[in-house]
Amino acid sequence: MSHIQAPYDYVRQHYEHTVDVDERFPEVARFVWSSLSHVVGDSVLNVGCGTTFFDYLPHFGQTPQHYVGIDINRSSLDYLETSQHPRLLNAKRLANERGVDIELICADALQHVPTIQNSFDSILGVGFFGTFSGADLHALMQVMQRALRPNGTLVKVTWHGPHRTPAQTLEKLKYGFDNEEEISPEDLVAVIERAGFKLQSNALFDCNPDTYRWDAVQTSVFTKA
């Protein structure tokens, strides 16, 4: 399915929903944020960064000097620049206070990142790698492998087993927020390992799908082999 740009109101609602879910399910939020302590180094890439680009920075194991976000959706980056949401403003204030050089790029990661070789100490993908499958996923992981510096770190957070209406799924597919082929947590890790990454840690948080609307969240940490 070809993707179209998500409208500003859609990404705004997506961000507000994310904040609401974090507040209602703090145990899941803490599980996700704890994995971000593995994000270290002076140069960090957040691939498919979306509207939560700044929110993850306080949870990094080290404040980077250069923090890059790439997202194919222009409205997501517009939201980062214009939103007055308190959580986002606080995260942006922290980045400014710590002197982080921020770079936001509107581009297709498969087309733009290949031009960046051995550039990043860490790469972070939250809810991004699960939107790829098959040959596209393999190609993406090869791109990530080349973009990392030797011994660099890749942190992956993915949600598995969505519980939503067919209409909601179609909308997410339309905007590229989901994948037509559901990949299991185990298979996703295996694809990343085959791309030249060594698994350092892996954890799965089983959720209550009746309330959280997902079966599980997986966090995985890899190094460039």
N, C-alpha and C positions, 0 to 999 in steps of 0.2 A: 504494500500500500504506500502510495506517495504521501508525503507529509506537507501540510501547509502551516503557515505561521499562526501560532496561537495569539488571540487578541489580548490586549493589556488586561482587561477585566478577568480573563480566564487565569492568567498567571497571578494576578492579585489575589483572587479567590483561592488559588492553589497554595500560595504562601500563607494566607490567613488560616487555611485548613491545617497546614503543617504545624503552625504555632499552636493551634487548638489541640491537635492530637498530641503534641509533645507535653502539653499541660495536663491533659486527661490521662496520659499513659507515661508518667515520668520514668517508670522502670525500663520501658523500651527506649526512650530517649537517652537515658544514661548508658544503656547497652551500646547504642550507636556512637554516642560521644566518646565513650571510653576507647573505642578503636582508633579514634583520631589522635590519640597520644603518640601513635607510631608515625605521624606525619612530622618529619624533622627536616632540617637543612635550610640553606639560605634561599633556595629557589623551589617554589611549589606550584604545580599545575593542578587546578581543579577542572576536570574535564566534564562537559555537560553540566556546568556549574549551577544553572538555574537561579532562582531567586534566593536560595539559601547560601550563596557564595560567602558572604561575610559571617553568617551565623556560626560556621564551623571553625573559624579562625581562633576563637578563645580556647578551643579544646585541643589545639595542636600541641605536640610535645615540645615544639620550639617555634618561636615566632619567626617567620621567614623575612628576609629582606625584600624579596620579590615574589609576589603572589599573583598568579595569572589565572583568569577564568575564561574558558571557551564555551560558548553556547550557540547553537544554530538559530535560536529564537531571539529575534531582536527585542521583542517586548519584555522578555525576561531581564535583559540588560537595562532596558529603559526603566523597568520597575526598580532595579537596584539603584539607579541614579536619582529617581524622583520620589520614591515611597517615603512617607512620614511615619511608617509603622514603628512603634517604640523599640521593639526588639531589634529590628534592622538598624535603626539609628544608633542604638547603643553599641552594636557590633562594629559599625562603621567608625564610630568615635574611638573605639579601642584600637582599630587598625591605624587611625590617624595618630593617636597618642604614641603608639609604638613605632611610628615612622615606617610603616610597611609601604613599599612601592606597589601600587595596585595597577594591574593591567587587565582590562576586559575586552575580549575579542569576540565579535559576532562572526562565526564561521563554522563550517562543517569540520569536525575534528579529523575525519578521515582525509580531508583535503589539506587542512592547514597544518596540523601537527607534524606530518611528514617533513615539513621544511625546518623543523626544530630538532636537531640531532644532539643527543647527550647533553641536554640543557637543564634537566630538573633533578633535584635531589629526591623529591617525593612527588608522586602523582596520586591524586584522590579522585575517586569516582563514587558518588553517592546516588544510588538509584539510576545509574546511567548504563553500566555494562549489561544490565538485564534487559535493556531495550534493543539489544542486538542478538542475532542468532546466526547459525550456519556460517557461510563464507564471510559475511559482514563482520561477525564477531571475531573470527580468526584474523581478518585483516586489521581490525581495530587493535587487537592485542599485539600484533606485530608492530603497529605504529607506536603503541605505548612503550614497548620494549626498546625501540630505537630512541625514543625521546628521553628515557631515563639515563642518568649518568651511571657509570659502573658502580655496583653495590647499592644502587638507589632502591627506594621503597615504593611499592604500589599498595594502596589501601582501597579495598572494595567493600561497599555496603550495598546489599541488594535485598529487595522485598520479594517474597515468593507466596504463591497461592492467593491471588486477589479474590475478594468476595464483593462483587458489585453487579449492577444491572448490565445487560447487553448494551444499552444506550450509553452508559458511562464508559464502557470499554471501547466502543466505537469512537467516542469523542477523544479519548486518550490516544487511540491509534491514529486518528486524523492529525493530531498535533505532534506525533512522535514521542508521546509520553509513555508508551507501552510497546510490547513486542507481540506479534501475532503468534509466535511459537514460545510457549512457556518452557524455560530451561530449568532443570533441577539444580539445587545448590551444588550437588556433587559434580554434575556435568560441567557447570560453569567454572568451578575450580580446576577441573581437569583441562579445560580448554586454555585457561590462563597458564597453567603449568607447561602445556605443550608449546606455548609461545615463547618459552625461555625464562620463566619465572620460577623461583623456589618458594614454596609455601612455608611461612614462618609460624603462623597461627591461624586458627579457623574456629569460629564459634557460631552456633545457631540458637536463636532465641525463639522458642515456640510461643506463639501468641494465641489469644482467644479470638477466633475469627468472628464470633457473634458480636463482639464489641469493637475490636481493633480493625476488623475487616481484611486482615491478611492472616495467612497460616503461620508465617515465620519470617524472621529477619536474619540474614547471614552477614557476618563481618569476617573478612579475610585479609591477611597481611602477607605480602610477598616481597622478595628481593630479586633484583635483576641477576639472573644466574650467569 
